[in-house]
Structure formats: structure tokens, C-alpha cells
Amino acid sequence: MKTLAAYGFLLALLTSLNPSLLTAQVVVAEGAGRERATRILHEILARGRYEVISRDTVLPAAHLSPGDLLVYDADVRLEGRVEGSVAVVNGAFFIRPGAHVAGPIAVIGGGAYPSALAESGEIVELPANRAVTAELRDDTVFVRIRPPPAGARVVLPGAFGVRRFSYDRVNALSVAWGPEWRITGREAGAAAGAWASYHTARRSIGGGATLRVPISTSLGLQGSVARSTATNDAWIRSDLASTLEVLVLGRDVRNYYETDRAELTLARRPAAPMIDGAYEIRPYITLHGSRDSSLDSRAPWALPGRAGLERPNPAIADGTLVSLVAGSTGAWRGSDSRLTGEMRVEQTLPAGDFSFTQWSLRGGWEMAALWGHRIFVSAHALGTVGDEAAPPQRWSHVGGLGTIPTLPAATLRGDQLIFIESVYEVPLPFVSVPVAGSPTLRLVHATGTAWQTGTAAPAWEQSLGAGIQLSVVRTHLWVDPAVQGLRPALLLEFSFR
């Protein structure tokens, strides 16, 4: 290992002969923080019944540490028993088959590597962004744990502060810009943001503000107020894909309304990126209040002309809506498959103009098949409990690109909806297009329906499609298999999946 000063050499020599002879004091001098690994180290020091090992050592099967163990700047291999906890400071701790560690193992720089045939407590690692230094002076090992350097307090989210850039048939161009103030200087810490927006077709302004406060390592609280354009059809087309289709294809399959809203959300914070075999469940609860109003279609400019954007934007039920929303997102990742989903229930409160209970479910499954082929299945469902329909601002639809392409856009609308899409993709690596890469052959089946509460559910509609995706551009030949003569339709679309 590393060269130590004279004191360190003497310390290491004593340790190699008999670790229990070492009585060095360990001091955490600065930047201790509240991480669990650091707390375990403090608990070891407070008990005062620990051995320090600072030289590469094998602790044989006969070894017994009745208290705690502190590994400092060394590779230690344990074959015996430790009846307490272990702290590893800039070292490596290997737990061999048959070894036993009764308490937790705090890793403060370095690593701990247990055998599957060993018994050990939980391994608790200090976050990787903490800088750990340790030095030996006068029989004392000083350990310093420094927090990560503070980042910029004021940042510009998105592209230089542009939070939203979209184009649709009710606003034409919408641009939202605003900074974020990171109160603690850390990305994951408390933050406040504000933005302003402008909608060119309506010549109107909007904007909003947010405050995000982490309550613990796993929970966060966020409050927001805003005036913005909302849609209940974002599951059909993302903002970016919809913007490209409106501008380039002159087609908008989503519906919109304006909302002045205030929300307060308590949610589980995002975990680390998932590895194979891992899953994540993130519940949330939101108190929502809004005053919603209808918007008219403006049929703005588009590359192929305005005709495709003259579809009316359906009116909503203008008024105040106050509700409590509870739900959860979830994900699971396997070695060659992945599941994602979200469920939510919205219950209105007496303070508003509406009374309903609505639930929604969405999910997706993807799997790798033979020869690089892939299978995708996605579903979206919406339902209202009781005999009265939810207001139109809580409706969605099927029909048009993104759902049933052989139907006109938004043919079937309502607060009750079910939609399922299945896709089989075959890569074509023997074809290569400069910049765009290789195309993918796609076979698609889409089916679903929608209706209003209190009315009879219509028959399910369906479309079959076959086509090619190249980069973000897709073109499919669609048919309705239930219609005689088929009447195929060739349609172009954009997708970022």
C-alpha cells in the first residue's frame, strides 16, 4: 500500500503483529455530514471498543474481534469473526467464505467485497461525490470527509433557460423561459424557479413559479403555481413530436385548454439509475386547484398549409376544479426486458365546481427477441367512477396518429377510454443511410375505444400497420382489417422512442 511516515510504519508493524495492541484515536475533523456511513463511523468511535488495521492483512479463521473493526489505508481479508461493526476508510475489506461480521459495514472511500458464503451486515457506502482524505499524525488517524463543491446558485434549465418550445393549433408558437435558483448550490437540494411564456397566435402571456424542497433522502415536496396551456392527450404525442408534426405535416391530434393552477405534491424522490434486476416504485400525492377555460383553434401557419389545423378544439367545462390526486409510478428492469407504469386516482373536493372520481392507468413492456428484434406493448386506460361524467378537461380520445390511424383525429372521445398498441421491430443493419443510420421494419397493431360515462361503450376500433422508421421519422401503411376492401392509408409521423 501507500508509504507511511515513521509513525505510520510503527503503527502498521504493531498492527501486523497484533491488531488489538493498536489504540490510535480516530477523529473525523470536518465535513462529516449526515450520511449513514458517517454515522456508523461516529458510533464506532463513540463506543471506543475498536481495533485499527492499517496494513495489508489476512485475519485467519481463528481471529475474533469482540468489538468493532476499522480498516484504514489497507487491504484486509477476513476469514474469522467480527462481533461489532466495520468501517473501511480508503481501504478494501474482503469477507471470505465462512467469515462473519455481525454489524453494518461503513465504506468511507474504498470498498467492501463480501463472499456469498460469508455472513455480514448491511454494506453502507458514502456517496461517491464526497472527497475522503486520511492521514496519520502522532498515533492519531485524522479522517476528513468533504462535501462536494457547491455548484452554481443560479442556473438556466433546458436550453439556455428555454423551458418549453412548442407549436400547436391553439397557440401557434409558445416559448417559456426562466432561471432556477438552487438554494443550497446542489442539484438535488432545495430550489426555486420562475418562468414567463408567450403564445404568438393568442398574443397572450403566461408563466409560473416552483419551489422544490427535499424532506429526506427519499421524499421531496414541491409547490407550483402557473398559467399555462394544458392537454390531457400528452400520452398520445409528446410536445416535441407534436410540434414537428404540426409544423411539417400540418396535423395536430391533441386537444388543449388554458389553466390557472396551483399544486402541492409530496413524492418519493428519484432513485439511482436502475441496474438489471432492479425495480423502483415512486408514490405521490398532490393537492390540485385550477381555474380552467376553453381555447379556440387558430389554424396557424404550417409547411403544407393551414387546412389540416382547422379541426375545432373542443370546449371544456369552464370553472374551478379542486382535487386530491394519489398515485404511483413504477419500473422494473431485467437483462433483456423492461416494465414501466403509472396508476393514479383523482378525487374532487367540495371547494370546486365539479364532483367526480377518476382513475387512470398506463403501462409499457418491452423485450429483446432473437436476432436483435424487439417487442413493445403499451396500454392506456381511463375511467370515471359513478354515473356522472368527468368534465371534458379530463377526457381523452382515440383516433388519428398515435392511436387508431385509420380513424379521423379524436373520433371517439370521453372520460372512459382503453387503448392497447403492440409493436414488433426488426432492425435492418444491412442498409445504412448517412447521418440517419440503419432503418427498422415495424409491424403494428393498435386497438381501443372511448366513450362518455352514462352512454353505451362503442365497439373497439383497430388498425394494422407496416412500415419503416429511420431516425425519428416513421412511415406506415395502415389498414382497418374490419373494413372490406381495406382502403390502405400511407401516413408519415415523428417519434422519439
N, C-alpha and C positions, 0 to 999 in steps of 0.2 A: 504493500500500500504506500501511502504518501510518507515522505520523510518527516519525522517529528523532531522538535528541538530536544535538548538534553533531558528536560523534564519529561517530555513525551516518551523518550526512549526508556527511561527508568520506569515510567508508568506502564508501558507496554510489557517490559520484562517482568514486572510483578504480576501483571495480568496473566501472562502466558504460564507462569509457574502456578499461580493460584488466583483466579479471578476474585475470590472472596476477600483477598487481602487488600484490594483497592478500595479506598474510602474517599475518592475525589468527590468534590461538591460540583454539581451541575447547575448552572444558572442560566435562565432564559432572560437575556438582558433587554431585548426590545422587540417590538413588532409581534408580540405573542398572539394577538388576535383571539377570536372566539371559536376557531375551528376545533372540531372534536379531537383531532390528532394532538393538537397542542394541549387541550385539557387533559388528555390521558398522560402526557408527559408531566404536566404540573402535578397530577395526582401521584405519580411515581415519586416525584421529588418530595412531595409533602409527607408521604409515608416514611421516607428515609430508609427503607429496607431494600436497597437495590445494589446490584453488582454492575460494575462498568467494565466492558471489554473493548479495548482499543487496538487489538492486534488480531490478524487473521488467525482463527482458532477453530478447532473441532472440539465440541463438547460431547464426550462419549456417552454411551448408553447409561453408564453409571452416574453421570452428572445429575445433580439435583440442586436447583436454585429454589430455596424455600420462599424467597420474596420475589422482587421484580428484577428485570434484566435491562441494561441499557447498552446498546451496541453503538459504538462511536468510531467512525472512520475505519471500519474493518469489515472483512468478510467472515461471518461466523456461521458454522454449520452445527445445528443442534441435533443430537441423537438421543439426548436424555430428556429431563423434565424441568419445566419452569412453572412453579406453582402460582406465580403472580402474572403481571402484565409485562410487555416488552415495548421498548421504544428504540427505534432504529434511526440514528442521526447520521446522515451522509455515509451510510454503510449498506451492507447486504446481509440478509438474515435468511438462511436456508433451513427449512424444517424438514428433516429427513424422515423416511418411513419409520414408524414406531415412536417418534418423538411426541412430546406433549407440552402444550402451552395452555395454561388454564385461563388466562385473561386475554383482553384485546391486545392487538399489536399495532402501535402507532408508528407510521412511516413518515419521518420528517427528513426528506432527502434520502435517496437510495431506493431500496425495495425489500419486500418480504416475499419469499417463494415457498409456500407450503406444499408438501407432498400430499397426494390424495390418500396416502396410507398413514398420514400423521393426524394428530388431534390438535387443533389450535382454535383460539378465539377469533373474533372478527378482525380483519385487517382494515385499518382506518388510515387513509393516506392524506397527507397535507396537499391542498390544491397545488397544481403544478406551477401556477404563476407566483408562488411565494419563493423568495430567494433565501436560502439557508446557508449560513456560514457557521463554522465551529472551530475553535482554537483552544489550545491547552496553555494555561499560564499559571505557574505556581500551584500545581496539583489541582487546578480548577479548570474544568472544561466549560467554556462560555459558548452558548448556543444563541445565535441571533436569527430571528425569523422576520424577514422584512416583507411588508405588503407589496403588491405590485405597484409600479409607479402610477401616479394619478394621470388619467388621460385628460383630454381637453374638456373643459366645462361646457362650452357651447359647441354643438355640432350641427351639421346640416344633413338630416336624414335623406335617404333616397339619392337622387342625382342632384347634388349641389343644393339640397333643400327642397327640390320639387317632389312633393309627396304624392301627387296624382297628376296624370296627364291622360285625359280620355276624350273620346269623341262619340257622341250619340245623337239620336234624332230629337231629343228634347232640349239639349243644351248646346249642341254643336261642340265646340272646343271648351273643355273645362281644365283649368290649371290651378293647382293648390300648392302654395309654397309657405314654408315656415321652419324656424330653427327648433332645436331641442336643448334644454339646459339640464345637464347631468349634475345634480346637486352634490353628489359625493365624488364626482370625477370618474366614476366607474360605470361601464356599460350596463352592468346588472344591478346597479344601485338605484336610488330614488331619482326620478327625472320628471321634468315638466316641459311640455311642448305647446306651441301655438302655431296656427297657420291661417292664411287667408286664401280664398279661392274666388275665381271669376268665371262666369259662364257667358260665352260670347253671344249665343243666339238669344238668350233672355236678357242680356246686359244686366245681370244681377250678380251680387257678391254673396259670398258665404264665408265660412271659417269655423274655427273651433279651438279648443284647448284640452289638454290632457294632463293628468297628474298620476304618476306611477310610483307606488311605494312598496318595496319588498317587506313583508311582515316577518318572514323567516326564510331559511334556505329553500323551503318547499312551497311557500304561499306568498301571493302578491295581491295587492289591492290597487285597482285603477279606477279613476273617475274621469269622465269626459263630458263635455258639452259641445254641441256643434249644430250648424245649419248646413245641410248637405243634400245631395240627391241620392236617394236610396233605391234599391231594386231587390225584389225577392227572387230574382232569377240568376243570381251570380253562380249558382251550381251548374247552370247550362253553359254559360260563357264567362270566362274571366274578363276583367277590364281590358287587358291588353289585346286578347284575341277579338273581343267585341269591337274595340277601337279600329283595328286593322280591317275587319270585315265591313264596318260602316264606311270607312274612307275608301277602301279599294274595291269592295264588292257592292256598296250601296245597299247593305242589308243589315237590319238590327232586329234580333229576335227577342230582346229583353224589353220589359216594361219598367216604368220609373214613377216615382213620386218625390215630393220635397218634404223634408222633415226637419223640425227643430227639436233636438233630443238632448236628454241628459241621462247618463248611465253611471252606475257604480257596480263594479264587478270584483268579486273575490274568487280567485282561481289558483289552482296549483301551477307553479312556475315550470317552464320547460326544463326537462332533464338533459343530461348529456346525450350526444348523438348515439343512436341505438346500434348495438352490435348484433350479430346473428344470435338468435335465441332469446333476445330481449323483448320486453313489452313495456308500454307506457300508458297509463290512464291519468287523464287530467280533468277532474271535475271542476265545475264553475257554477256560480250563482250570480245573477245580475238583477238589479233593480232598475227598471226602464221606465222612462217617461218621455212622451213625444207629442208634438202637435203636427199632424200630417196634413198635406194638401195636395191636390191633383196638379199635374203638369200637362200641357198640350204638346203634341208633336209639332216640330218646327220644320221638318223636311229640309235639313241643311244641305250644303254642297257635298257631293261625293263624286269620285272619279267617273263612274259610269252614268251619273245623272241623279236627280232627286227622286225619281219615280219610286224606287224601292224603299224610300224612307218616309213615304206618305201614309204608312199604316198608322191609324189613330193610336194614341197612347191611352189605354183605358183609365177612366176616372176611378178614384178611390173614394172611401167614405171619409170626408174631411172631418177632423175632430181631434180630441185629446185621448191618448192611449197610455194607460199606466199599467204596468205588469211586473210580475216576478218570473224570471226565466231561470230554470235549473237544467243543467246538462253535463255532458262529459264527452271529451274526445278520447280516442284510444288508438293504439297502433301496436302491431306485433311484426317482428322481422325474423324470417327464417333464412336459411342459407340460400334458397332459391325461390322464395316466395315472400309476400308481404300483405298484411291486412291493415286497413285504416277504417275509421268510422267515427260518427258523432251521433249522439242522441240528445234531444232537448225537449223540454215541456215549458210552455208559456201559459201562465195563468194571470188573467187581468185582475186588477184591484178596483175597488169601488170608486176611487178618486177620478177615474176616467169616464169617457163617453161610451165605452164598449164593454161587453161581457162575453168572454169565450175562454175555452181551454183548448190549446192546440199543441200537438206533438209533431216532431219531425225526426226522421232517421235518414242517414246517408251512410254508404259504405263502399269500400273498394277492395278488390282482391286481385293480385297479380302473381303470376307464377312463370318461371322459366320452364320451357318444354325442351324436347330434343332438338339438336342442331341449331341452337340459338333462337328457336321460335319462342314466342311469349303469348300468354293468355291473360286477358283482362276482363273482369266482371265488375260493373259498378251499378249501384241502385240508389234511388232517392224516393222517399215516401213522405207524405204529408197528410195529416188528419185532424179533424176538429171533433171534440167530444160533445155530445148533446145534439139537440135538434136545430139549433140556430147556427148559421154560417158565420165564420170569422169575417171581419171587414176585408175588402179587396186588397188592402195593402199587405195582407197576409196570404194572398193567393199566389199560385204559380201556374204553370201551364206546360203542356206538351204540344208539339207541332213545330215544324221548321228545323233548321240545322241545330245540332246539339241534342235533339230528342228524336222526333219522327220526321225525317227529311221529306218524306213523300206527302206530308200534310202541309198546308199553309201555316205560317207562323202563328203560334198561340191559338190554334184551332180549338183545343179543349182546355178550359180554364176553370179554376175553382180552388176551394180550401181542402179538397180531398184529391190526392194525387199519388200515383205509383208509376215508376219508370225503371226499367232494367235494360242495360246495354251489355252485350258480350262481344269481345273483340279477339280475333286470332291474328297475330302478326308474324310474318315470315321475312327475315332480312334478305336482301339481295346483294351480297357483298361483291359479286362478280361485275356489278355495274357501279361506276364511280363518276360522280359529277363534281367538277372543280368547285371548291368552297362549300357546296351543299352536302357533299359526302355521298353515301350509298342510300338508295331508296328502300322502302319497306312495303311489302304487299300486305294489305289489310282486308280481312273479311269481318263484317259487322252485322249483328242482329240487334235491333232496338225495338222495344215494345213497351206500351204503357197507356195510361188514360188519366183523365182528370174530370172532376165534377164538383158541383156545389152541394154542401150539406142540405138535406131536405129534398134533393132530386135523385132520380134513379141514375145509378152509375152506368155510363155508356160502355159499349163493347171496347175491348182492348184493340188498339191500333198497332201496326208493326211495319217495319221497313227492313229490307235486306240490302246490304251494300258491299261492293267490292271495289278496291281502289288502291292508290299509291300515296304514301307520304314521303316527301322529300324535304328534309329540314323541318320548317314549321308550316309547310304548305301541304294540304291534303286535297285530293280529288277522288270522288267516288261516283260510281254508277249505282243509283238507288232504284229499287222496285218495291212495290207493295205486293207480297205474294198472294194476298186475298183478292186482288183485283184481276179480272180476266183481261188478258192482253198485256198485262204487266205495266206498260207505259213507263219505260225507264227514264230517269232524270239524272243528268250529269251535273254535279254541283262541286264547287270549289269552296274551301274553308281554311281557317288558320287554327293551329293548335300548338300548345307549348308543353304537352305531355310527352 
